[in-house]
Amino acid sequence: MHVPDVPILWTLPFAFLLCCIAIVPLVSPHFWERVYPLLSLALGLIVVALYLTLLNTPETHHYGPHKLALTAIEYAGFIALVGSLFIVASGIYLDVQAKPSPVLNTGLLGVGCVIANIMGTAGASMLLIRPYLRINKGRMRPYHVVFFIFLVSNMGGGLLPIGDPPLFLGYLKGVPFFWLFDRVVFVWLFAVGLILLIFYLFERMASKAEAKKSPSPGTVMPGGKNFVLMGKRNLGWLIAILALVLTQNPLVRAGLSVEVVTLATSGLMVLASLLALKTANKDALAKNAFNLHPIREVAILFAGIFATMMPALDYLERNAAHLGLSHPLQFYFGSGALSGFLDNAPTYLNFLSAAFGLFGKSVDNRAHMNEFLTTPELALFIEAVSMGCVFFGAMTYIGNAPNFMVKSIAESLGVPTPSFLGYIMKYSIPILLPVLALVGFLFFGPLGVSNLLQ
């Protein structure tokens, strides 16, 4: 299908929406609560109208409506997965009664990173965010939420296809299930380890300050229990949803279209979440203070984001090969820079296609894919794009699906979180970016450490 030129001016609604998300809640949070649904809808409809009119010419007769349909299906898959995980995880009440400490909290985030590779960053985030908040009740600071997003919601899922959507797309294109794990495990350990170390230092400083103010012993539940798990039946529903994610690849390989598979599995996820809600432990829901506000906010804002970012993604697809990228390090930073603000899944495909195009290859050709997978110099491009898209998704609240959901859940429970700009200026740029830059130069730069480790 011909991809027409998309004027860069069409990205203005997306840029305006990002600016509003960043600024308006700071200036007038109550006004933002009232206006964001209308704003998201209006800006999204502007872009939809452009695609239905100016991109629905005889030369590109099916492009406008076809693109809108594909984006709608992608959005349905996104919100079905995030929403079902949110509802199912809300019926699981996990409580650990122990005095929070730098070692305990760092260990929890480390475990969350491992779990993120097993059930995805979205699943791990929805399962662990509430227990994490409860353990630190009364001492939560904005950095607690930020580092949870850095690690559990993003960087943790960088090893296996189920960990993060971009890697799953690579799996669908022919990257073997454990191939990336074998190639980047040392990259992952280095990056995650550095962020965990920085978090530990934050916690050490905070705990010392708290000890001077009001030292207190750890608490124990009535009856001497220090661990409670309620809503165990929802664990079964959680496994069922993850199984639906894993069945997508076999179904596509069997000949079904990605769109049909996405719609079918999304419908089953919604059904599973409704059944999980109907059969959930009511006490667990009550203790988790369950309500639909967080998923409602995410659904509305991301409807606008998905619609308005179409021109940005199409412009990237049209021009990725002309951006002057020729080295894995450039692909790491290029894919990462855009993954912080755009959906990192299509960004991954666009940059991977551009990498293959440098050598006259096609990402849709299995023989070409096998050549990239088995040639160290070429494999480094796949590694760089994969890590760039996964790691840099933590740069903003909208870089990856769970980020905004974690923020919304924390705020609904009265936990302080940074603003959109505060998140970037106070944490992403001064803390996360230097670590990711070091990872890039060390593993994907001229030294080529990644190849030396093979």
Secondary structure, 3 states (H helix, E strand, C coil): CCCCCCCHHHHHHHHHHHHHHHHHHHHCHHHHHHHHHHHHHHHHHHHHHHHHHCCCCHHHCCHHHHHHHHHHHHHHHHHHHHHHHHHHHHCCEEEECCCCCHHHHHHHHHHHHHHHHHHHHHHHHHHHHHHHHHHCCCCCCHHHHHHHHHHCCCHHHCCCCCCCHHHHHHHHHCCCCCHHHHHHHHHHHHHHHHHHHHHHHHHHHHHHHHHHHCCCCCCCCHHHCCEEEECCHHHHHHHHHHHHHHHHHHHHHCCCCHHHHHHHHHHHHHHHHHHHHHHCCHHHHHHCCCCCHHHHHHHHHHHHHHHHCHHHHHHHHHHHHHCCCCCHHHHHHHHHHHHCCCCHHHHHHHHHHHHHHHCCCCCCCHHHHHHHHHCHHHHHHHHHHHHHHHHHHHHCCCCCHHHHHHHHHHHHCCCCCCCHHHHHHHHHHHHHHHHHHHHHHHHHCCCCHHHHCC
